[in-house]
Amino acid sequence: MKGREVLVNLFEACNSGKSVAQLHSLTLKAGLAHDSFFATKLNALYAKYESLGHARKVFDETPNRTVYLWNATLRSHCRENQWEETLYLFHNMISDSRANDEKPDNFTIPIALKACTGLRALAYGKIVHGFVKKHEKVALDMFVGSALIELYSKCGQMGDALKVFNEFSQPDVFLWTSMVTGYEQNGNPEEALEFFSRMVMVGRVDPDRVTLVSAVSACAQLSNFRLGSCVHGVAIRNGFNSDLSLVNSLLNLYAKTGSVKTAASLFGKMPEKDVISWSSMIACYTHNGAILEALNLFNEMINRGIEPNSVTVVNALQACAVAGNLEEGKKIHELATRKCFELDITVATALIDMYMKCLAPQEAFDLFERMPKKDVVSWAALLSGYAQNGMAYKSMGVFRNMLSDETQPDAVAMVKLLTACSGLGILQQALCLHAYVIKRAFKNNIFVGASLIELYSKCGSIDIANRLFEGIKDKDVVIWSAMIAGYGVHGQGAEALKVFDKMVKHSAVKPSDVTFLSVLSACSHSGLVEEGIEIFNMMVREYQLKPGPEHYGIIVDLLGRTGELDKAMEIVERMPNPSAPHVWGALLGACWIHNDTKLGELAAKSLFLLDPNHAGYYILLSNIYAMDNKWEHVADLRTLIREKGLKKMSGQSVVEARGDIHSFVAGDRRHQDSDQIFGLLGTLEVKMREEGYVPDVDFQQHDMHGGCFTDLKCVKA
């Protein structure tokens, strides 16, 4: 007996694989190898310090297996995610059990249910549930209840999960948490928060960190800042305000609700930060237009020696893409290469998107070619990137190659393809793509339907677009917004306002920030300044929507068109976040139209900081100086452009002839029929001059090489 006690104490002190082997040897010498107590201890220690194989060997060599040995073996297999083997052993346990000490207990069942959850084996899980109902003691165990709720919730059966929950008269924190988490993970944030409220207010159960993380995630799904702040308050009262995973969830919530200052304050107070914290804060800045802050924080992270992961790199690249900051983007590319992230499919796709948005399509294509594996998102990034760079004619070629690569488009890729082709304005192509959409069963997708409306609108067929619009029975906000934008593209601002009025007064659909963007754009295209200002005020005051940089950009453009540059500047100064490049760009364009050199210089200074590699801004300021006869400044800017190696993206014209697409830039002589084309242009120019055409030299634009566009502005090869 004394020897047995010594052996027990030695088992308690065991902390290595070598010690386990020595204890096993001692057990054999003592004749206790088949003792179920020591077999269970050996099984658990081998699984922890050696291997699952050694643990299984002990199990297989033990003739009399108690429930404790079965549980230890099941647990070690489940811990290694060997779900099938776990259920195989569980089945054998039930089949082989003869005495009560061999039958599954309330510790066995959660392990089996976890294996069912891992396999999403709902049918087998229901069989286990049937076994549970036959054993009242097991059925009343709350850990078993939590495991059942997790199984049903992970299999999308929240109705069954609720039935299990309701069988417990006094559910504990684990049961409540299982329900809150289940609803949140199944995309039912309202139900998740209702359960959370019942837990705290009715059940009088204090939530744990897991409950709070799920509640915060539900608030993030709803983009509800107020509710999220309340949950944050509950976390503070319960002493979880420093829990890392919870604070990271709160950062994500505040990012999604646009609460940048709150997120930054929380981030600054965190006693401990991990890579997720840094990534979340960078993403918060990026997705809320605070691009400089995002890049500064990323650089601070690197300078502190904190290792970024692929998510961090993607967030930083998205910031570069928004800012059009090619120089910073290339630095991050170099970092990604050093960290072996470059060809990670998500990072590579973000790099392609960054290069395309920074007007470097060749770098994007070169990287795409090097990718060992491409998914539909990668193809879609390349496809839409060409359209963004004025090369929409290449998008169809990318789409054909994508199909040849046996990559089938999803709805997102189809939307990007339709958007790219809308830039070509070729009606026949629109009809063909519409047929493909129907064939691939995308026609009921709201976003694809909206893109088709946009495509027909930009192909000059507003009537077909309207027929599509009228043919959609359940119009959501995306469809309404697309039709409004379609009329805006055609300069029919009054029609766009009629559709908007119909939406607001005669449908249950509430306008979104995108809807207001479409209406404001329509007003801008039609010169409806007063109506545009009224719509903007309605958005802020009546619908309490937060304007984004795009909304401010259009208002600045609207005011700029009418020469109200001071009011436009007031709008820029009132923006809650630092102005995005296109807002300052709209102001700079207005300064060129109205020859305001002083304000133009101010706008250009901000643009050179936000987007230092955009040649167009330098050229636009150069044109303002030229109109003001400040030739010395013009020369300085030309020198700066050459030193930086900047190139202005050429405007392109596309012509469809006999099914082929031909692309031209101004003065292009690369086409095989260029001699005939320029011959015809020469004839037309002579005829126009004979009929009294006089070039408008007051608005001629100077290019970056010192010349000016003195050729006919209405003629482009």
C-alpha positions in Angstrom: 0.0 0.0 0.0 2.8 2.3 0.8 4.5 1.6 -2.5 1.2 2.5 -4.3 1.1 5.8 -2.4 4.7 6.6 -3.5 3.8 5.8 -7.1 0.8 8.1 -6.9 3.0 10.9 -5.6 5.5 10.3 -8.4 2.7 10.5 -11.0 1.6 13.9 -9.5 5.2 15.2 -9.9 5.7 14.0 -13.5 6.4 16.8 -16.0 8.2 15.3 -19.0 8.1 12.5 -21.5 11.2 10.9 -20.0 9.5 10.8 -16.6 6.4 9.2 -18.1 8.4 6.4 -19.6 10.2 5.8 -16.3 6.8 5.7 -14.4 5.4 3.3 -16.9 8.4 1.0 -16.3 7.9 1.2 -12.5 4.2 0.5 -12.9 5.0 -2.7 -14.9 7.5 -3.8 -12.3 4.9 -3.2 -9.6 2.4 -5.4 -11.4 0.0 -2.4 -11.7 0.1 -2.1 -15.5 -3.5 -3.1 -15.9 -4.7 -1.1 -12.9 -7.3 1.3 -14.4 -6.3 4.1 -12.1 -2.6 4.1 -13.2 -3.6 3.3 -16.8 -5.7 6.5 -16.8 -2.9 8.5 -15.4 -0.4 7.1 -17.9 -2.8 7.7 -20.8 -3.2 11.4 -19.9 0.5 12.0 -19.3 1.6 10.3 -22.5 -1.0 12.4 -24.4 0.4 15.6 -22.8 4.1 15.0 -22.9 4.8 12.3 -25.5 2.3 11.5 -28.3 -1.3 10.4 -28.8 0.1 7.1 -30.2 1.7 6.2 -26.8 -1.4 7.1 -24.9 -3.6 5.0 -27.3 -1.2 2.0 -26.8 -1.8 2.2 -23.0 -5.5 2.3 -23.6 -5.5 -0.7 -26.0 -3.4 -2.8 -23.6 -5.8 -2.2 -20.6 -8.4 -5.0 -20.4 -10.7 -3.4 -17.8 -11.5 0.1 -18.9 -13.3 2.4 -16.5 -15.2 5.5 -17.6 -12.3 7.6 -16.5 -9.9 5.8 -18.9 -12.4 6.1 -21.7 -12.8 9.9 -21.0 -9.1 10.4 -20.9 -8.7 8.7 -24.2 -11.6 10.5 -25.8 -10.4 13.8 -24.5 -6.9 13.4 -25.9 -8.2 12.5 -29.4 -10.7 15.4 -29.3 -7.9 17.8 -28.3 -6.0 16.8 -31.4 -9.1 17.4 -33.6 -9.4 13.7 -34.4 -13.1 13.9 -34.5 -13.9 10.7 -36.4 -11.7 8.6 -34.1 -13.3 10.3 -31.1 -16.8 9.2 -32.2 -15.5 5.7 -33.2 -14.2 5.3 -29.6 -17.4 6.7 -28.2 -19.4 4.2 -30.2 -17.2 1.4 -28.9 -17.6 2.7 -25.4 -21.4 2.4 -25.5 -21.2 -1.0 -27.2 -18.6 -2.5 -24.8 -20.0 -1.0 -21.5 -21.4 -3.6 -19.2 -21.0 -2.2 -15.7 -22.1 1.3 -14.6 -18.5 2.4 -14.1 -18.0 1.9 -17.9 -21.0 3.8 -19.2 -20.7 7.4 -20.5 -21.2 10.1 -17.9 -21.6 13.9 -17.9 -17.9 14.3 -18.8 -18.1 11.9 -21.7 -21.0 13.4 -23.5 -19.6 17.0 -24.0 -16.5 15.4 -25.6 -18.6 13.4 -28.0 -20.7 16.4 -28.8 -17.6 18.5 -29.4 -16.5 15.9 -32.0 -20.0 16.1 -33.6 -19.7 19.9 -33.7 -16.2 19.7 -35.3 -17.6 17.4 -38.0 -20.9 19.3 -38.3 -22.4 15.8 -37.8 -25.9 17.0 -36.8 -27.5 13.6 -37.3 -25.1 11.8 -35.0 -25.3 14.7 -32.6 -29.1 14.1 -32.3 -28.4 10.4 -31.6 -26.2 11.5 -28.7 -28.9 13.9 -27.6 -31.3 11.0 -27.6 -28.9 9.1 -25.3 -28.7 12.1 -23.0 -32.5 12.3 -22.6 -32.6 8.7 -21.4 -30.2 9.6 -18.5 -31.7 12.3 -16.3 -28.5 13.0 -14.3 -26.6 13.6 -17.5 -29.5 15.6 -19.1 -29.5 18.1 -16.2 -25.7 18.8 -16.4 -25.1 22.3 -17.6 -21.9 21.5 -19.4 -23.8 18.9 -21.4 -26.4 21.5 -22.1 -23.8 24.0 -23.3 -22.3 21.4 -25.6 -25.7 20.6 -27.1 -26.4 24.3 -27.7 -23.0 24.7 -29.3 -23.6 21.7 -31.6 -27.0 23.0 -32.7 -25.8 26.6 -33.1 -22.7 25.6 -35.2 -25.1 23.6 -37.4 -27.4 26.6 -37.8 -30.2 25.1 -35.8 -30.9 27.9 -33.3 -34.5 26.6 -32.8 -33.2 23.3 -31.3 -30.5 25.2 -29.3 -33.3 27.3 -27.8 -35.3 24.2 -26.8 -32.2 22.8 -25.0 -31.7 26.1 -23.2 -35.4 26.3 -22.1 -35.0 22.8 -20.4 -32.9 24.5 -17.7 -34.8 26.4 -15.0 -31.7 28.2 -13.7 -29.2 28.4 -16.6 -25.6 29.4 -15.6 -23.2 31.8 -17.4 -22.0 29.0 -19.8 -25.5 28.3 -21.1 -26.4 32.0 -21.5 -23.1 32.6 -23.2 -23.6 29.6 -25.6 -26.9 31.2 -26.7 -25.6 34.7 -27.1 -22.6 33.4 -29.1 -24.8 31.1 -31.2 -27.1 33.8 -32.3 -24.2 36.2 -33.0 -22.3 33.6 -35.1 -25.5 32.7 -37.0 -26.0 36.3 -38.1 -28.8 37.1 -35.7 -27.3 40.0 -33.7 -30.6 41.3 -32.5 -31.5 38.0 -30.8 -28.0 37.8 -29.4 -28.3 41.2 -27.7 -31.8 40.3 -26.5 -30.5 37.2 -24.8 -27.6 39.2 -23.4 -30.0 41.7 -21.9 -32.2 38.9 -20.4 -29.1 37.4 -19.0 -28.1 40.5 -17.1 -31.5 42.0 -16.3 -33.7 39.0 -15.8 -31.4 36.1 -15.1 -29.2 38.3 -12.9 -26.1 36.4 -14.2 -22.8 38.3 -14.5 -21.4 37.8 -18.1 -17.9 36.5 -18.6 -15.4 37.7 -21.1 -16.7 35.3 -23.8 -20.2 36.6 -23.4 -19.0 40.2 -23.7 -16.9 39.5 -26.8 -20.0 38.0 -28.5 -22.2 40.9 -27.4 -19.7 43.4 -28.7 -19.5 41.5 -32.0 -23.3 41.6 -32.3 -23.2 45.4 -31.9 -20.5 45.5 -34.6 -22.7 43.5 -37.0 -25.5 46.1 -36.4 -23.0 49.0 -36.5 -24.7 50.2 -33.3 -22.4 52.5 -31.4 -24.8 53.3 -28.6 -25.5 49.6 -27.7 -21.8 48.9 -28.1 -21.0 51.6 -25.6 -23.5 50.1 -23.1 -21.8 46.7 -23.4 -18.5 48.4 -22.9 -19.9 49.9 -19.7 -21.0 46.5 -18.5 -17.4 45.2 -19.2 -15.9 47.9 -17.1 -18.3 47.3 -14.2 -17.4 43.6 -14.3 -13.7 44.2 -14.3 -13.0 43.1 -17.9 -11.9 46.5 -19.3 -8.3 45.3 -19.6 -9.0 41.9 -21.2 -7.1 41.8 -24.5 -9.6 39.9 -26.7 -12.5 42.0 -25.4 -10.7 45.3 -26.1 -9.8 44.1 -29.6 -13.5 43.4 -30.2 -14.3 46.9 -29.0 -11.7 48.4 -31.4 -13.4 46.5 -34.2 -16.8 47.8 -33.1 -15.7 51.4 -32.9 -14.0 51.1 -36.3 -17.2 49.8 -37.9 -19.3 52.6 -36.4 -16.9 55.3 -37.5 -16.0 56.2 -34.0 -12.3 56.9 -34.7 -11.6 59.1 -31.7 -13.2 56.6 -29.3 -11.1 53.8 -30.8 -7.9 55.9 -30.7 -8.5 56.8 -27.0 -9.2 53.1 -26.1 -6.1 52.0 -28.1 -3.9 54.6 -26.3 -5.0 53.4 -22.9 -4.5 49.6 -23.5 -1.9 48.3 -21.0 -1.1 45.4 -23.4 -1.4 45.3 -27.2 -0.9 42.4 -29.6 -0.7 42.3 -33.4 -4.5 42.1 -33.5 -4.8 45.4 -31.6 -2.4 47.2 -33.9 -4.1 45.7 -37.0 -7.6 46.7 -35.7 -6.5 50.3 -35.1 -4.8 50.6 -38.5 -8.0 49.2 -40.1 -10.1 51.7 -38.1 -8.1 54.6 -39.5 -8.1 53.2 -43.1 -11.8 52.4 -43.3 -12.7 55.8 -41.9 -10.6 58.0 -44.2 -7.8 58.8 -41.8 -5.2 57.5 -44.2 -2.1 59.4 -42.8 -2.9 58.2 -39.3 -3.2 54.6 -40.6 0.2 54.7 -42.3 1.9 56.5 -39.4 0.6 53.9 -36.9 1.8 51.1 -39.2 5.3 52.6 -39.4 5.3 53.1 -35.6 4.4 49.5 -35.2 7.3 48.4 -37.4 9.7 50.8 -35.7 8.8 49.3 -32.3 9.8 45.9 -33.6 6.3 44.4 -33.5 5.9 41.7 -36.1 3.0 42.4 -38.5 0.9 39.5 -39.8 -0.7 39.3 -43.2 -3.9 41.1 -41.9 -1.8 44.1 -40.8 0.0 44.2 -44.2 -3.4 44.1 -46.0 -4.8 46.9 -43.9 -1.7 49.1 -44.5 -1.9 48.4 -48.3 -5.5 49.4 -48.3 -4.5 52.7 -46.8 -1.9 53.2 -49.5 -4.5 52.3 -52.2 -7.0 54.9 -50.8 -4.3 57.6 -50.7 -2.8 56.6 -54.0 0.6 56.5 -52.2 2.7 54.4 -54.4 6.0 55.1 -52.6 4.7 53.9 -49.3 3.0 50.9 -51.0 6.3 49.8 -52.5 7.9 49.9 -49.1 5.2 47.7 -47.7 5.6 45.4 -50.6 9.3 45.1 -49.8 8.4 44.3 -46.2 5.9 41.7 -47.3 8.6 40.1 -49.4 11.0 39.9 -46.5 8.4 38.4 -44.3 7.4 35.9 -47.0 3.9 37.4 -47.2 4.1 38.6 -50.8 2.5 35.6 -52.5 0.0 34.9 -49.7 -3.2 35.1 -51.7 -4.8 37.9 -49.6 -1.7 40.0 -49.5 -1.0 39.5 -53.2 -4.5 40.6 -54.0 -4.2 43.7 -51.8 -0.9 44.5 -53.6 -2.6 44.2 -57.0 -5.4 46.5 -55.8 -2.9 49.0 -54.4 -0.8 49.1 -57.6 -3.9 49.5 -59.7 -5.2 52.4 -57.5 -1.8 54.0 -57.6 -1.9 54.0 -61.4 0.8 51.3 -61.7 -1.0 48.6 -63.7 2.2 46.9 -65.0 3.4 46.2 -61.5 0.0 44.8 -60.6 0.1 42.5 -63.7 3.7 41.3 -63.0 2.7 40.3 -59.5 -0.4 38.6 -60.7 1.6 36.5 -63.1 3.9 35.4 -60.3 1.1 34.2 -58.0 1.2 30.4 -57.8 -2.4 30.3 -56.9 -5.2 32.6 -57.9 -8.7 32.8 -56.7 -11.8 34.6 -58.0 -10.9 37.6 -55.8 -7.5 38.0 -57.4 -8.9 37.8 -60.9 -11.6 40.4 -60.0 -8.9 42.8 -58.6 -7.0 42.6 -61.9 -10.2 42.9 -63.9 -11.5 46.0 -62.1 -8.0 47.5 -61.8 -7.7 47.8 -65.5 -11.0 49.7 -65.6 -9.8 52.0 -62.9 -6.7 52.8 -65.0 -8.7 53.7 -68.1 -8.1 50.3 -69.7 -11.6 48.7 -69.5 -11.1 47.1 -72.9 -8.5 44.8 -71.2 -11.1 43.7 -68.6 -12.9 41.4 -71.0 -9.6 39.7 -71.9 -8.9 39.1 -68.2 -12.5 37.7 -67.9 -11.9 35.3 -70.8 -8.5 34.1 -69.2 -10.3 33.7 -65.9 -12.8 31.3 -67.5 -10.0 29.5 -69.3 -8.3 29.0 -66.0 -11.5 27.3 -64.8 -12.2 29.9 -62.2 -15.9 30.6 -62.1 -17.0 34.2 -61.3 -19.0 34.9 -58.2 -21.5 37.7 -57.8 -18.8 40.2 -56.7 -16.7 39.4 -59.8 -19.7 39.8 -62.0 -20.4 43.2 -60.5 -16.8 44.3 -61.1 -16.9 43.0 -64.7 -20.2 44.8 -65.4 -18.8 48.0 -63.8 -15.6 47.7 -65.9 -17.6 47.2 -69.1 -19.8 50.2 -68.4 -16.8 52.3 -69.0 -16.7 51.1 -72.6 -20.3 52.1 -73.3 -20.7 49.2 -75.9 -24.4 48.3 -76.0 -23.9 45.0 -77.8 -21.4 43.8 -75.2 -23.9 44.8 -72.5 -26.6 42.6 -74.1 -24.1 39.7 -74.2 -23.2 40.1 -70.6 -26.8 40.4 -69.6 -27.4 37.0 -71.3 -24.4 35.5 -69.4 -25.9 36.8 -66.1 -29.2 35.1 -66.8 -27.4 31.8 -67.9 -25.3 31.8 -64.7 -28.4 32.5 -62.5 -27.1 35.8 -61.2 -30.2 37.7 -62.3 -31.8 37.6 -58.9 -28.8 39.0 -57.2 -29.6 42.6 -56.2 -26.0 43.9 -56.7 -25.8 42.3 -60.2 -29.2 43.8 -61.1 -28.0 47.2 -59.9 -24.8 46.8 -62.0 -26.8 45.9 -65.1 -28.9 49.1 -64.6 -25.6 51.1 -64.4 -24.2 49.3 -67.5 -27.2 50.0 -69.7 -27.3 53.6 -68.4 -23.7 54.2 -69.4 -24.2 52.5 -72.7 -26.7 55.2 -73.5 -29.8 53.1 -73.1 -31.5 54.6 -70.1 -34.8 53.1 -71.4 -33.6 49.5 -71.0 -32.2 50.5 -67.6 -35.6 51.8 -66.6 -37.3 48.6 -67.9 -34.9 46.5 -65.8 -35.6 48.7 -62.8 -39.4 48.5 -63.2 -39.2 44.7 -63.7 -37.6 44.2 -60.3 -40.4 43.5 -57.8 -38.6 43.8 -54.5 -36.5 46.9 -55.0 -34.0 47.4 -52.2 -31.9 50.5 -51.6 -29.2 49.3 -54.0 -31.6 49.1 -56.9 -33.1 52.5 -56.2 -29.7 54.0 -55.9 -28.6 52.5 -59.2 -31.5 54.0 -61.1 -31.0 57.4 -59.6 -27.3 57.3 -60.6 -28.3 56.2 -64.1 -30.4 59.3 -64.6 -27.5 61.3 -63.1 -25.1 59.9 -65.7 -27.5 61.1 -68.5 -27.6 64.6 -67.0 -31.3 64.1 -66.1 -31.1 65.5 -62.6 -34.8 66.3 -62.5 -35.7 62.6 -63.3 -33.2 61.4 -60.7 -34.9 63.6 -58.1 -38.3 62.2 -59.1 -37.1 58.6 -58.5 -35.6 59.7 -55.2 -38.9 61.4 -54.2 -40.8 58.2 -55.2 -38.5 56.1 -53.1 -38.8 58.3 -50.0 -42.6 58.8 -50.2 -44.0 55.6 -51.8 -41.7 52.8 -50.6 -40.6 51.3 -47.3 -37.0 51.6 -48.3 -34.9 54.2 -46.5 -32.1 55.9 -48.5 -28.6 55.0 -47.5 -25.4 57.0 -47.8 -24.9 55.5 -51.3 -28.4 56.7 -52.3 -27.5 60.2 -51.3 -24.2 60.0 -53.1 -26.2 59.0 -56.3 -28.6 61.9 -55.8 -25.9 64.4 -55.1 -23.9 63.2 -58.1 -27.0 63.6 -60.3 -27.4 67.2 -59.0 -23.7 67.9 -59.7 -24.0 66.6 -63.3 -27.1 68.7 -63.9 -25.9 71.9 -62.1 -28.7 71.7 -59.6 -26.8 73.5 -56.8 -29.6 74.5 -54.5 -31.3 71.1 -54.8 -27.9 69.4 -54.0 -27.4 71.5 -50.9 -31.0 70.7 -49.8 -30.4 67.0 -50.3 -27.1 67.1 -48.3 -28.9 68.8 -45.4 -31.7 66.2 -45.6 -29.1 63.4 -45.3 -27.5 64.9 -42.2 -30.6 66.3 -40.4 -33.5 64.1 -41.3 -31.8 60.8 -41.8 -28.9 61.4 -39.5 -26.4 59.8 -41.8 -22.8 60.7 -41.5 -21.4 62.1 -44.8 -18.2 60.5 -46.1 -15.4 62.1 -48.1 -17.3 61.4 -51.4 -20.4 63.4 -50.2 -18.2 66.3 -49.2 -16.3 66.0 -52.5 -19.5 66.4 -54.5 -20.7 69.4 -52.4 -17.3 71.0 -52.9 -17.6 70.3 -56.7 -21.2 71.7 -56.7 -20.2 75.0 -55.0 -17.0 75.2 -57.1 -18.9 74.9 -60.4 -20.9 78.1 -59.5 -17.8 79.9 -58.3 -18.7 79.9 -54.6 -15.1 78.9 -53.7 -15.2 80.4 -50.2 -18.2 78.3 -49.3 -16.5 75.3 -50.8 -13.5 75.9 -48.6 -15.7 76.2 -45.5 -17.1 72.8 -46.3 -13.5 71.4 -46.5 -12.6 73.0 -43.1 -15.8 71.6 -41.4 -15.1 68.0 -42.4 -14.7 65.9 -39.2 -11.8 63.9 -40.6 -8.9 65.2 -42.7 -10.0 65.8 -46.2 -9.4 62.9 -48.7 -7.5 63.6 -52.0 -10.6 63.8 -54.2 -12.2 66.5 -52.0 -9.1 68.8 -52.3 -9.0 67.7 -56.0 -12.5 69.0 -56.6 -11.5 72.3 -55.0 -8.4 72.5 -57.1 -10.4 71.8 -60.3 -12.8 74.6 -59.3 -9.8 77.0 -58.7 -8.6 76.2 -62.3 -12.1 77.0 -63.7 -12.4 80.2 -61.8 -8.7 81.2 -61.9 -8.2 81.4 -58.2 -4.4 81.0 -57.8 -4.2 81.6 -54.0 -6.8 79.0 -53.1 -5.5 76.7 -55.8 -2.0 76.7 -54.2 -3.6 75.9 -50.8 -5.5 72.9 -52.3 -2.5 71.7 -54.2 -0.2 71.9 -51.1 -2.6 69.5 -49.3 -2.8 67.2 -52.3 0.9 67.0 -52.6 1.0 65.7 -49.0 -1.9 63.3 -49.4 -1.0 61.9 -52.8 2.5 63.0 -53.8 2.7 60.8 -56.9 -0.4 61.9 -58.7 0.9 63.8 -61.8 -2.6 65.3 -62.5 -2.5 67.5 -59.5 0.9 69.0 -60.5 -0.3 69.6 -64.0 -3.6 71.2 -62.9 -1.6 73.7 -60.6 0.7 74.3 -63.6 -2.3 75.2 -65.7 -3.5 77.6 -63.0 -0.1 79.3 -63.0 -0.1 79.5 -66.8 -3.5 81.2 -66.8 -2.1 83.7 -64.3 1.0 84.1 -66.5 3.3 82.9 -63.7 5.6 81.1 -66.1 8.4 80.7 -63.6 6.2 78.6 -61.3 5.1 76.6 -64.4 8.7 75.8 -65.2 9.4 74.9 -61.5 6.5 72.4 -61.5 7.6 70.9 -64.8 11.1 70.3 -63.4 9.6 68.8 -60.2 7.5 66.4 -62.3 10.5 65.3 -64.3 12.6 64.8 -61.2 9.9 62.7 -59.6 9.5 60.7 -62.8 5.7 61.2 -62.7 3.5 60.4 -65.7 0.0 61.5 -66.4 -2.4 58.6 -67.2 -3.4 59.1 -70.8 -7.1 59.5 -71.6 -8.2 56.8 -73.9 -11.0 56.4 -76.5 -12.5 53.1 -77.4 -14.3 52.2 -80.6 -16.0 48.9 -81.4 -15.8 48.0 -85.1 -17.1 44.6 -86.4 -16.9 43.0 -83.0 -13.4 44.2 -82.3 -12.4 46.8 -79.7 -9.9 49.4 -80.7 -8.2 51.7 -78.1 -6.6 55.1 -78.9 -4.9 57.9 -77.0 -4.3 61.4 -78.3 -1.8 61.5 -81.2 -1.7 57.7 -81.2 0.0 56.3 -84.4 0.4 52.7 -83.3 -2.8 51.5 -84.9 -2.4 49.6 -88.2 -4.8 52.0 -89.9 -3.3 55.2 -88.4 -2.5 56.7 -91.8 -6.1 56.6 -93.0 -7.3 57.7 -89.5 -5.1 60.8 -89.5 -5.9 61.5 -93.1 -9.6 61.6 -92.3 -8.9 63.8 -89.3 -6.9 66.2 -91.4 -9.8 66.5 -93.9 -12.2 67.1 -91.1 -10.0 69.8 -89.5 -9.8 71.7 -92.9 -13.5 71.5 -93.3 -14.2 72.7 -89.7 -11.8 75.7 -90.2 -13.6 76.5 -93.5 -16.9 76.6 -91.6 -15.4 79.1 -89.1 -14.1 76.9 -86.2 -11.7 78.8 -84.0 -9.8 77.0 -81.2 -10.4 78.3 -77.6 -6.9 79.1 -76.6 -7.9 80.6 -73.3 -8.3 77.1 -71.8 -5.5 75.3 -73.5 -3.8 73.0 -71.0 0.0 72.7 -70.7 1.4 69.2 -70.5 4.3 68.0 -68.3 6.9 68.2 -71.0 6.6 71.9 -71.6 4.2 71.8 -74.6 0.6 72.6 -74.7 -2.5 70.9 -76.1 -3.0 73.3 -79.0 -4.6 70.7 -81.3 -8.4 70.6 -81.7 -9.7 69.7 -78.3 -12.8 68.1 -79.8 -10.6 65.7 -81.9 -9.0 62.7 -80.3 -7.6 59.9 -82.4 
